[in-house]
Amino acid sequence: MSNVREVCTELLPDLDEDIFDYIVGALEEFQGDPDADAEETATMVSSFLESAGYVEDEEEAMVKAKQLIDQLSNSGGGGAAAAASKEPQKLSENVKKMTLSLGDVAALVEDEPKAKSTTNTLITEETNTTASKNKKRDNPKSKKPSEYQQAQQQALEVETELHAARIAAVQARTKMGAYKGALDAPSFTLPNPGGGQPLLEDAACRLVWGRRYGLIGRNGMGKSTLLRALAARRVGEVPVNVTVHYVSQEVNLTVDQKNKTPVQCVVDADLERSLLLKELEEINVKADAGELDAKGSQRHGDVLVRLEEIDANSADRRAKTLLDNLGFSQELQARPLSQLSGGWRVRTMLAAAIFAKPDLLLLDEPTNHLSILAVMWLARELATSETWKQRIVVIVSHDRHFLDEVCSDCLHISGAARRLTQSRGNYTLWAKRRADEQALFQKEQAKRQAEIDTLREYAGHGFKYGGSSSQINKMGMKAKQADKLELAQAEHAQELAALQEDIELPMKISAGGEVDGYVVQLLDVAFGYPNAPQLFDSCEFGITSKSRIVLLGENGNGKTTLVKLIMGELQPTKGEVKRNAHARFALVNQHHADQIDLTLTPLQFLQEKFPGDGSYEHLQKLRGHLSSCGVTSGSSIAAAGGTKTKDLQNTPASALSGGQRSRVALAAVSYARPHVIIMDEPTNNLDLESVAALADCVKQFEGAVICVSHDQFFVQSVANEAWVVNDGKVKQVESFEAYRNAQFKKLR
């Protein structure tokens, strides 16, 4: 048997050490297992080589992986095809214990040190390092897989087994029929994937057929984790004949999927159709060979009848219509997924999930990569289609307009109380109830505190009210009453924290002041990228300090390109863009919080970005600016309502929520006092409360605003002009409402 480490050292020189050790371990398992699947092992190895940046593309990664497999197989190792597995009835423990999503893997990949370059420069300049690395590889004691490797492997296993579970559910449904009862989770604990206290304790919920649930709560409280737990059937008792489809915020394509078009991927999602067609092919082979018995003939007829019932022949047409509604052009539909951006891949998986019509549909931020028209179509599909009136849908979304239109119920996760609360009604109704609860609770707290203060005042004044024994006894009694009330006040502290976690502090973006005339003018502007069709021409409009503009249109029409022209990052191919030389521009996009160094506190981040003169006065100015943006400095004194203000300014950014990091990034933008703020999908990584706070902040900004957003609530809150980029033109429409009404008429 060949030495795996020697083969890998020969074929994978200069590969990152952790990745190298993990691949060695995987290949040693392959070599020692006579039933190991060579193709599956090659796919796994190629995915690691590609993700590590060791190869240029997927094709090169697969070639390299197959070279490894071939060399090991030729030396007498294992690698026979795996035996066909028995039909699964339950998910394996790997899936039941699932804690990492593909998003978690992506986060870990970002933190993982990048693989060393494989260029000749590295070989000549770092000979000693390479020799040292190879020496370590020769050590038979292989290191344990890194956190990144474990997460990557776990994600691959989870995705494979979830797919197997869907197949098992379809097969069980064929034998047992469809399940129409409620899905009950009477009592469960939701572990924290990052360790520490559970996200939920003694939680319970009941999912009823025909209802659509909005899963809400602040970022980081466990919404996506709960969705993954539902997908993995770790929550409640999900019958084996219930089909479940989960669409996450990130997509990790298999090798097979990368080579398929969106239409093919969507059609493949109908597993019953795929299984029936495969069975029909096997039956036809037997029939052609004259080996089909009476039972086989009967089954042949049953398969044909069922294919007719599910309208199998129209699958391609139905898939194309679905992709049309989600904004796919014919050109995009014809591309393999490997040539599509992450956003279009997510759209493809969303289309596949809807096409599959699962009993339980789980969607994590489905609107993030959609245009407004696609969001409107999806909302109408989920809210009015007869299909979803007979199924269960659970959605996580920051788009309150979408939640209001789609959801019939709300599931709220409280991070402070680690509690899951279920209620009827859409998000707006839930928010109104929540506000009423907050007001009532604060009123009760204030009343109780006033009683405590009065009792303490009476009990603490010695003989002011008399020195008789009865008076002394009365003072003692008042003190005991105050003690009881304070105990009740303390018991309500957790409830107060749970209610206040949904309250968002106001933000402020400082403006540079009004600029006379136009800050930007586009005069007969046209633009097209080299060797590509022209995006638009004859574009002409002006932006003043009072402008509040939203750019609308399908993804790919040129909205972001238009933003870059306004910013001066691109030059028009025709015409002129005039920018006021005195105007300052600031860009806020969906990745604006990514600029923050996670090892720094917000105060340190601003000090590094704006060092000033290093004086105490400058430091206090930065502190005050952060506070005005809702990044608090903390206080040791309880504020109104009985809670202390957190010191966010001196908290490492790694410990801040997404919304808090967004505030820090906005504080950096605001400190430069821009005259124009350009916002490109700024709400994508925010929760509902943070979106509302951002909208209020932008409304109060005393400068020009240009935004690109699919969030209808945000657009309606901040914009008073609407320009549509479509069919090679940029045209103003009457209003966003007028545009929205026109889009409704286009829905099919």
C-alpha positions in Angstrom: 0.0 0.0 0.0 1.4 3.4 -1.0 2.4 6.0 1.6 -0.4 8.6 1.3 1.7 11.3 2.8 4.5 10.8 0.2 2.1 10.9 -2.7 0.5 14.1 -1.4 3.9 15.7 -0.8 4.8 14.9 -4.4 1.5 16.1 -6.0 0.6 18.9 -3.6 3.8 20.9 -3.0 3.3 24.1 -0.9 -0.3 23.4 0.0 -1.4 25.0 3.3 -0.3 22.7 6.1 -3.7 22.3 7.7 -5.5 21.5 4.4 -2.6 19.1 3.5 -3.0 17.2 6.8 -6.7 16.9 6.4 -6.5 15.6 2.8 -3.9 13.1 3.9 -6.3 11.9 6.6 -9.2 11.6 4.2 -7.1 9.7 1.6 -5.8 7.3 4.3 -9.4 6.5 5.1 -10.1 6.0 1.4 -7.1 3.7 1.0 -8.0 1.6 4.0 -11.7 1.1 3.0 -12.3 -1.4 0.2 -15.9 0.0 -0.2 -14.9 3.7 -0.4 -16.3 5.6 -3.3 -13.5 7.1 -5.4 -15.7 9.7 -7.1 -17.0 11.0 -3.8 -13.5 11.1 -2.3 -12.2 13.0 -5.3 -15.0 15.5 -5.1 -14.3 16.1 -1.4 -10.6 16.6 -2.0 -11.2 18.9 -5.0 -13.5 21.1 -3.0 -10.8 21.6 -0.4 -8.2 22.4 -3.0 -10.5 24.9 -4.6 -11.6 26.6 -1.4 -7.9 26.9 -0.3 -7.1 28.8 -3.5 -4.5 26.1 -4.4 -5.9 25.8 -7.9 -7.4 28.3 -10.3 -10.7 26.7 -10.9 -12.9 23.7 -10.2 -11.8 21.8 -13.2 -8.1 21.9 -12.2 -9.1 20.9 -8.7 -10.9 17.8 -9.9 -7.9 16.8 -12.2 -5.5 17.1 -9.3 -7.8 15.1 -7.0 -8.2 12.3 -9.5 -4.4 12.2 -10.0 -4.2 11.5 -6.2 -6.9 8.9 -6.3 -5.5 7.1 -9.4 -2.0 7.0 -8.0 -3.3 5.5 -4.7 -5.6 3.1 -6.4 -2.9 1.8 -8.7 -0.7 1.1 -5.7 -3.2 -1.4 -4.4 -5.3 0.7 -2.1 -9.1 0.7 -1.7 -11.5 2.6 -3.7 -14.2 0.4 -5.0 -17.6 1.9 -5.5 -19.7 2.1 -2.4 -22.5 -0.4 -2.0 -26.0 0.9 -2.5 -27.3 2.1 0.8 -30.6 1.0 2.2 -33.5 3.3 2.0 -33.1 5.7 4.9 -36.0 6.2 7.3 -34.3 8.7 9.7 -31.6 11.2 9.5 -28.2 10.2 10.9 -26.8 11.7 14.0 -24.5 13.9 11.9 -27.6 15.8 10.7 -29.4 15.7 14.0 -26.3 17.4 15.6 -26.0 19.9 12.9 -24.9 23.3 14.2 -23.0 24.9 11.3 -24.7 26.3 8.1 -22.9 27.1 4.9 -22.9 30.7 6.2 -21.0 29.5 9.2 -18.5 27.8 6.9 -18.1 30.9 4.9 -17.4 32.9 8.0 -14.8 30.4 9.1 -13.2 30.4 5.6 -12.7 34.1 5.9 -10.9 33.7 9.2 -8.8 30.8 7.9 -5.3 31.8 6.7 -5.0 31.8 3.0 -3.1 29.0 1.3 0.4 29.8 0.2 0.9 30.8 -3.4 2.1 28.1 -5.8 4.2 30.4 -8.0 7.9 30.0 -8.6 8.5 33.2 -6.6 7.4 31.4 -3.5 9.6 28.4 -4.2 12.7 30.5 -4.8 12.2 33.0 -2.0 10.9 30.6 0.7 12.9 27.5 0.2 13.6 27.1 3.9 9.9 27.4 4.7 9.0 24.8 2.2 11.6 22.4 3.4 10.4 22.9 7.0 6.9 22.3 5.9 7.7 19.1 4.0 9.7 17.9 7.1 6.6 18.3 9.2 4.5 16.4 6.6 6.9 13.4 6.8 5.9 13.1 10.5 3.4 10.3 10.6 1.6 12.0 13.5 -0.9 14.0 11.6 -2.4 17.1 13.2 -6.0 17.2 14.2 -8.3 18.8 11.5 -8.6 22.6 12.0 -12.0 24.2 12.9 -12.3 25.3 9.3 -11.7 21.7 8.0 -14.2 20.3 10.5 -16.8 22.9 9.5 -16.3 22.3 5.8 -16.6 18.5 6.2 -19.6 18.8 8.4 -21.3 21.1 5.9 -20.7 18.7 3.1 -22.0 15.8 5.2 -25.1 17.7 6.3 -26.0 18.8 2.7 -25.6 15.2 1.5 -27.7 13.8 4.2 -30.4 16.4 4.0 -30.8 15.5 0.3 -30.9 11.8 1.3 -33.6 12.7 3.9 -35.7 14.4 1.2 -35.5 11.3 -1.0 -36.4 9.2 2.0 -39.4 11.4 2.7 -40.6 11.2 -0.9 -40.3 7.4 -0.9 -42.1 7.2 2.5 -44.9 9.5 1.2 -45.4 7.2 -1.7 -46.0 4.2 0.6 -47.7 6.0 3.6 -49.5 8.9 1.9 -49.1 12.6 2.7 -49.0 13.7 6.4 -51.6 16.5 7.1 -51.3 16.9 10.9 -49.6 19.6 12.8 -45.9 19.5 13.6 -45.4 19.7 17.4 -42.3 20.5 19.3 -43.6 20.3 22.9 -40.3 21.1 24.7 -36.8 21.5 23.3 -33.5 23.3 24.0 -31.6 25.0 21.1 -27.8 24.8 21.6 -25.6 27.7 20.7 -23.3 26.7 17.8 -20.6 28.8 19.3 -20.8 27.3 22.7 -22.0 28.9 25.9 -25.6 29.1 27.1 -28.3 27.6 24.9 -30.1 30.0 22.6 -33.5 28.7 23.8 -34.5 26.8 26.9 -37.7 24.8 27.4 -39.1 26.2 24.2 -42.2 24.9 22.4 -44.0 25.6 19.2 -46.8 24.1 17.0 -46.6 24.5 13.2 -50.1 24.1 11.6 -50.8 23.1 8.0 -51.7 26.1 5.9 -50.0 28.7 8.1 -47.0 30.8 7.2 -44.7 31.8 10.1 -42.4 34.8 10.4 -39.5 33.9 12.6 -38.4 37.2 14.2 -35.9 38.5 16.7 -32.7 40.5 16.9 -29.6 39.4 14.9 -27.6 36.8 16.7 -30.5 35.4 18.8 -30.8 32.1 16.9 -33.2 32.5 14.1 -31.0 30.9 11.4 -29.9 28.2 13.9 -33.5 27.3 14.6 -34.3 27.1 10.9 -31.3 24.7 10.5 -32.5 22.7 13.5 -36.0 22.3 11.9 -34.3 21.3 8.6 -32.3 18.7 10.5 -35.4 17.4 12.3 -33.8 18.1 15.6 -36.9 20.1 16.8 -40.0 18.1 17.5 -41.1 14.9 15.9 -41.2 15.3 12.2 -42.8 12.3 10.5 -40.7 10.5 8.0 -43.2 11.2 5.2 -42.9 15.0 5.6 -40.7 16.6 3.0 -38.6 19.5 4.2 -36.7 22.0 2.0 -34.3 24.6 3.5 -32.9 27.6 1.6 -30.0 29.3 3.4 -28.4 32.7 2.8 -25.4 31.1 1.1 -25.2 28.3 -1.5 -22.5 25.6 -1.7 -22.9 23.9 -5.1 -22.0 20.3 -5.7 -19.8 19.5 -8.7 -22.9 18.2 -10.5 -24.9 21.4 -9.8 -22.1 23.7 -11.0 -22.4 22.2 -14.5 -26.2 22.5 -14.7 -28.3 25.4 -15.8 -30.8 27.0 -13.5 -33.6 25.3 -15.3 -32.0 21.9 -14.8 -31.4 22.5 -11.1 -35.0 23.6 -10.6 -36.4 20.6 -12.4 -34.2 18.3 -10.4 -35.7 19.6 -7.2 -38.9 17.6 -8.0 -37.5 14.5 -6.4 -40.7 12.4 -7.0 -40.5 13.1 -10.7 -36.8 12.3 -10.8 -37.3 9.0 -8.9 -40.2 8.0 -11.1 -38.3 8.7 -14.3 -35.4 6.7 -13.1 -37.7 3.8 -12.2 -39.4 4.1 -15.6 -36.0 3.9 -17.3 -35.1 0.7 -15.3 -38.5 -0.9 -16.2 -38.1 -0.1 -19.9 -34.6 -1.7 -19.8 -36.1 -4.9 -18.4 -39.0 -4.8 -20.9 -36.6 -4.4 -23.8 -34.6 -7.5 -22.5 -37.9 -9.4 -22.2 -37.4 -9.7 -18.4 -40.5 -7.8 -17.3 -43.0 -10.0 -15.3 -46.7 -9.3 -14.5 -45.8 -7.3 -11.3 -43.4 -5.2 -13.3 -46.0 -4.5 -15.9 -48.4 -3.4 -13.2 -45.8 -1.1 -11.7 -45.0 0.3 -15.2 -48.6 1.4 -15.5 -48.6 2.9 -12.0 -45.5 4.9 -12.8 -47.0 6.3 -16.0 -50.2 7.3 -14.3 -48.3 9.1 -11.5 -46.1 10.9 -14.0 -49.2 12.1 -15.7 -50.8 13.2 -12.4 -47.8 15.4 -11.5 -47.6 16.8 -15.0 -44.0 15.6 -15.5 -43.8 16.5 -19.1 -44.4 20.2 -18.4 -41.6 20.4 -15.8 -39.2 22.4 -18.0 -41.8 24.9 -19.0 -43.0 25.4 -15.4 -39.4 25.8 -14.3 -38.7 28.5 -16.9 -41.8 30.4 -15.9 -40.8 30.3 -12.3 -37.3 31.6 -13.1 -38.9 34.3 -15.3 -40.8 35.5 -12.3 -37.7 35.6 -10.2 -36.0 37.9 -12.7 -33.9 35.4 -14.8 -33.3 36.5 -18.4 -33.1 33.8 -21.1 -29.4 34.3 -21.2 -29.0 33.7 -17.4 -31.2 30.6 -17.6 -28.9 29.1 -20.2 -25.7 29.6 -18.2 -24.3 26.9 -15.9 -24.5 27.8 -12.2 -20.7 27.9 -12.0 -20.9 31.1 -14.2 -23.5 32.8 -12.0 -22.9 35.1 -9.1 -23.8 34.1 -5.5 -27.0 36.1 -5.7 -28.3 34.3 -8.8 -27.3 31.0 -7.3 -29.4 31.8 -4.2 -32.3 32.7 -6.5 -31.9 29.4 -8.3 -32.1 27.5 -5.0 -35.1 29.5 -4.0 -36.8 28.6 -7.3 -35.9 25.0 -6.8 -37.5 25.0 -3.3 -40.7 26.5 -4.5 -40.8 24.1 -7.5 -40.3 21.1 -5.1 -43.5 22.1 -3.1 -42.2 20.6 0.1 -44.5 20.0 3.1 -42.3 22.3 5.2 -40.6 25.2 3.5 -37.8 27.0 5.4 -36.5 30.3 4.0 -33.6 32.3 5.5 -33.6 35.9 4.1 -35.2 34.9 0.8 -35.5 38.5 -0.4 -31.8 39.5 0.0 -30.9 39.0 -3.7 -34.2 39.8 -5.3 -35.4 42.8 -7.1 -38.6 44.6 -5.9 -40.6 42.9 -8.6 -39.3 39.5 -7.7 -40.0 40.2 -4.0 -43.6 41.1 -4.9 -44.0 38.0 -6.9 -42.7 35.8 -4.2 -44.9 37.4 -1.6 -48.0 36.9 -3.8 -47.0 33.3 -4.5 -46.6 32.3 -0.9 -49.6 34.3 0.4 -52.2 33.4 -2.3 -51.2 30.2 -4.1 -53.3 27.1 -3.3 -50.1 25.1 -3.0 -48.9 26.9 0.1 -52.3 27.0 1.7 -51.8 23.2 2.1 -48.3 23.4 3.5 -46.2 25.0 6.2 -43.8 27.9 5.6 -41.3 29.4 8.1 -39.5 32.6 7.0 -36.6 34.7 8.4 -36.6 38.1 6.8 -35.6 41.7 7.5 -38.2 43.0 5.1 -41.3 43.9 7.1 -43.4 44.7 4.0 -42.7 41.1 2.8 -43.5 39.6 6.2 -46.7 41.6 6.5 -47.9 40.4 3.1 -46.9 36.7 3.6 -47.1 35.7 7.3 -50.2 34.6 9.2 -48.3 34.0 12.4 -45.1 35.1 14.2 -42.5 33.1 16.2 -40.4 35.5 18.3 -37.0 34.6 19.8 -36.0 36.5 22.9 -32.3 36.3 23.4 -32.5 37.9 26.9 -35.1 35.4 28.1 -34.0 32.5 25.8 -37.7 32.0 25.0 -39.7 31.3 21.9 -43.2 33.0 21.8 -45.8 32.1 19.2 -48.7 34.5 18.2 -51.3 35.0 15.5 -51.0 37.9 13.0 -48.4 39.4 10.8 -45.3 41.4 11.9 -47.1 44.8 12.1 -49.7 43.4 14.5 -47.0 41.7 16.6 -45.0 45.0 16.7 -48.1 46.9 17.9 -48.7 44.3 20.7 -45.0 44.5 21.6 -45.1 48.3 21.9 -48.2 48.1 24.1 -46.5 45.5 26.3 -43.4 47.7 26.6 -45.5 50.8 27.5 -47.6 48.9 30.1 -44.5 47.2 31.6 -42.7 50.5 31.9 -45.7 52.1 33.5 -45.9 49.2 36.1 -42.2 49.4 36.8 -42.4 53.2 37.4 -45.4 52.8 39.6 -43.7 50.0 41.7 -40.5 52.1 42.0 -42.5 55.1 43.2 -44.1 52.9 45.9 -40.7 51.6 46.9 -39.3 55.1 47.2 -42.2 56.2 49.3 -41.9 53.3 51.6 -38.1 53.7 51.9 -38.5 57.4 52.7 -41.0 56.6 55.5 -38.9 53.7 56.9 -35.6 55.6 56.7 -36.4 58.8 58.6 -35.9 57.5 62.1 -38.2 59.2 64.6 -39.3 62.0 62.2 -42.9 60.6 62.3 -42.9 59.9 66.1 -41.0 57.8 68.5 -43.6 55.5 69.8 -43.3 51.8 69.6 -46.2 51.7 67.2 -44.5 54.1 64.9 -41.2 52.1 65.1 -43.2 49.0 64.3 -44.9 50.7 61.4 -41.5 51.8 60.0 -40.3 48.2 60.2 -43.4 47.1 58.4 -42.9 49.7 55.6 -39.3 48.5 55.2 -40.5 44.9 54.8 -43.1 46.0 52.2 -40.3 47.8 50.3 -38.2 44.7 50.4 -41.0 42.6 48.9 -41.6 45.1 46.2 -37.9 45.3 45.4 -37.8 41.5 45.1 -40.7 41.6 42.7 -38.9 44.3 40.8 -35.8 42.1 40.5 -37.8 39.2 39.4 -39.1 41.3 36.5 -35.6 42.4 35.4 -35.4 39.5 32.9 -38.8 40.4 31.5 -37.7 44.0 31.2 -34.5 43.0 29.3 -36.5 40.7 27.0 -38.9 43.6 26.2 -36.2 46.2 25.7 -34.0 44.1 23.4 -36.3 45.0 20.5 -35.9 48.8 21.2 -33.4 50.3 18.9 -31.5 53.5 19.8 -31.7 56.3 17.3 -28.9 57.0 14.9 -27.6 60.2 13.3 -25.6 60.9 10.2 -24.0 64.3 10.3 -24.2 66.3 7.0 -21.7 68.7 5.5 -24.3 71.4 4.9 -26.4 72.5 1.9 -24.6 72.9 -1.4 -26.0 75.5 -3.8 -27.1 74.2 -7.2 -26.5 70.6 -8.3 -24.1 68.3 -6.5 -24.2 66.0 -9.5 -25.4 66.4 -13.0 -25.6 63.6 -15.6 -25.7 65.1 -19.2 -26.6 62.7 -22.0 -24.7 59.9 -20.3 -24.2 56.5 -21.8 -22.3 53.5 -20.5 -21.4 50.0 -21.5 -18.6 47.7 -20.4 -16.0 46.6 -23.0 -17.2 43.7 -25.2 -20.7 43.9 -23.7 -24.0 45.4 -24.7 -24.6 49.1 -23.7 -26.4 49.3 -20.4 -28.1 52.6 -20.9 -27.8 55.9 -22.9 -29.3 59.4 -23.0 -29.3 59.4 -19.2 -29.9 63.0 -18.0 -30.8 64.2 -14.5 -29.6 66.3 -11.6 -29.1 65.8 -7.9 -29.4 68.6 -5.4 -28.9 68.7 -1.6 -32.7 68.1 -1.2 -32.8 65.0 -3.5 -34.1 61.7 -2.1 -33.8 59.3 -5.0 -34.4 55.5 -5.3 -33.0 53.7 -8.3 -35.2 50.9 -9.4 -35.0 48.1 -12.0 -34.1 44.4 -12.3 -30.8 43.2 -11.1 -28.2 43.5 -13.9 -29.9 46.5 -15.6 -27.2 48.9 -14.4 -28.3 50.4 -11.1 -24.9 49.8 -9.3 -23.1 50.9 -12.5 -25.1 54.2 -12.4 -24.1 54.6 -8.7 -20.4 54.2 -9.7 -20.8 56.8 -12.4 -22.2 59.2 -9.8 -19.4 58.4 -7.4 -16.8 59.0 -10.1 -15.5 55.4 -10.0 -16.4 54.9 -13.6 -16.4 57.3 -16.6 -19.2 57.4 -19.1 -18.6 56.1 -22.6 -20.6 59.1 -23.8 -21.8 62.3 -22.2 -20.6 64.0 -19.1 -21.0 63.6 -15.3 -20.5 66.9 -13.5 -19.7 66.6 -9.8 -19.5 69.6 -7.5 -15.8 69.9 -6.5 -16.8 70.9 -2.9 -19.2 68.1 -2.3 -18.2 65.1 -0.2 -19.7 61.7 -1.1 -20.1 58.6 1.1 -21.1 55.1 0.1 -23.0 52.8 2.4 -23.6 49.3 1.0 -24.5 45.8 2.3 -20.9 45.2 3.1 -20.1 48.5 4.8 -19.8 46.9 8.3 -17.1 44.5 6.8 -14.6 47.4 6.8 -14.3 47.2 10.6 -11.3 45.4 12.1 -12.9 42.9 14.5 -10.0 43.1 16.9 -10.6 46.8 17.6 -13.2 48.5 19.7 -15.4 51.1 18.0 -13.5 53.8 19.7 -10.1 52.4 18.6 -11.5 52.0 15.0 -12.5 55.6 14.8 -9.2 56.7 16.4 -7.3 54.7 13.7 -9.4 56.2 10.9 -9.5 59.7 12.3 -6.3 60.2 14.4 -6.7 64.0 14.7 -4.2 65.6 17.0 -4.3 62.8 19.5 -5.6 65.1 22.2 -8.1 64.4 24.9 -10.5 66.8 23.3 -10.3 64.9 20.0 -10.9 61.6 21.9 -14.0 63.1 23.6 -15.2 64.4 20.2 -15.0 60.8 18.9 -16.8 59.5 21.9 -19.6 62.0 21.5 -19.9 61.2 17.8 -20.2 57.5 18.5 -22.9 58.1 21.1 -24.9 60.2 18.6 -24.9 57.2 16.3 -26.2 54.9 19.1 -22.8 53.4 20.0 -23.1 54.0 23.7 -20.2 54.7 26.1 -21.9 52.9 29.0 -23.1 54.0 32.4 -22.9 52.6 35.9 -26.2 54.2 36.8 -29.4 52.5 35.8 -31.4 54.4 33.2 -35.1 54.9 33.2 -36.7 51.5 33.3 -34.0 50.0 35.5 -31.3 48.9 33.1 -27.7 50.1 32.6 -26.4 51.3 29.3 -23.8 49.0 27.8 -20.3 50.2 27.0 -20.3 49.4 23.3 -17.5 51.9 22.5 -15.0 49.8 24.4 -16.3 46.4 23.3 -14.3 44.5 20.6 -16.1 44.6 17.3 -16.1 40.8 17.2 -18.5 40.8 20.2 -20.9 43.3 18.6 -24.1 42.3 16.7 -24.4 43.0 13.0 -26.6 46.0 13.7 -24.1 47.4 16.2 -21.3 47.0 13.7 -23.4 48.7 11.1 -23.8 51.7 13.5 -20.0 51.9 13.9 -19.5 51.9 10.1 -22.2 54.6 9.8 -20.4 56.6 12.5 -17.2 56.5 10.4 -19.2 57.6 7.3 -20.9 60.3 9.3 -17.7 61.7 10.8 -16.6 62.9 7.4 -19.8 65.0 7.2 -20.8 64.0 3.6 -23.1 66.1 1.4 -24.3 63.1 -0.5 -25.0 59.6 0.8 -25.3 56.7 -1.7 -26.8 53.5 -0.3 -26.5 50.2 -2.2 -28.7 47.5 -0.5 -27.8 48.8 3.0 -30.5 46.8 4.8 -29.4 43.3 3.7 -27.5 42.3 6.9 -29.7 44.2 9.4 -32.6 43.0 11.4 -36.1 44.6 11.3 -35.4 47.0 14.2 -32.1 48.2 12.7 -33.7 48.8 9.3 -36.3 51.0 11.0 -33.6 52.9 12.9 -31.6 53.4 9.7 -34.6 54.6 7.8 -35.3 57.2 10.5 -31.7 58.3 10.4 -31.6 58.7 6.7 -34.9 60.7 6.8 -33.2 63.2 9.1 -30.0 63.5 7.1 -29.6 67.0 5.8 -28.1 66.2 2.4 -28.8 64.2 -0.8 -29.6 60.5 -0.7 -29.4 58.1 -3.5 -30.4 54.5 -2.7 -30.7 51.1 -4.4 -32.8 48.8 -2.3 -35.3 46.0 -2.6 -36.7 46.7 0.9 -40.1 48.4 0.3 -40.4 49.7 3.8 -37.0 51.4 3.6 -37.6 52.9 0.2 -41.0 54.2 1.1 -39.5 55.8 4.3 -36.6 57.6 2.6 -37.3 58.3 -1.1 -39.4 61.0 -2.7 -38.1 60.5 -6.3 -38.0 57.2 -8.3 -35.8 56.6 -11.3 -36.1 53.3 -13.2 -33.1 51.7 -15.0 -34.7 49.5 -17.7 -34.4 48.7 -21.4 -31.3 50.8 -21.8 -32.8 53.9 -20.4 -33.0 55.8 -17.1 -36.4 57.4 -16.6 -38.1 59.1 -13.8 -41.5 57.7 -12.7 -44.2 59.5 -10.8 -43.4 57.9 -7.5 -42.4 54.6 -5.9 -46.0 53.8 -5.3 -46.8 54.3 -9.0 -43.9 52.0 -9.9 -45.0 49.4 -7.4 -48.6 49.5 -8.8 -47.3 49.1 -12.3 -45.2 46.1 -11.3 -48.2 44.4 -9.7 -49.9 44.5 -13.1 -46.9 42.6 -14.6 -47.2 39.7 -12.2 -48.4 36.5 -13.8 
